């Protein structure tokens, strides 16, 4: 699932796989052309993009909340992109607060969800 949030900014290409890394705007080329793609195009599977790159190092980038790719991975940004947000409920602050007792908070939450077993 995280694969969709990762890409490589190619500079020298020595560490970037031609077929298996997401370095082009198309994404992972192996997923697009299939298993026979390397045979049809005559480019071996272990090929690196670096055969035509510069001297600068490649940069792994992660998709941020704003949709741009950045060099720093932030778990929170990825979490907000994959989760389904639900609207806040009016009883939220009465149940979930920093000094609450976890046992009672959980029981209150179950009650508001009408999920108590009794």
Beta strands, then each sheet from edge to edge (+ up, - down):
strand 1: 6-9
strand 2: 59-63
strand 3: 69-70
sheet 1: 1+ 2- 3+
end
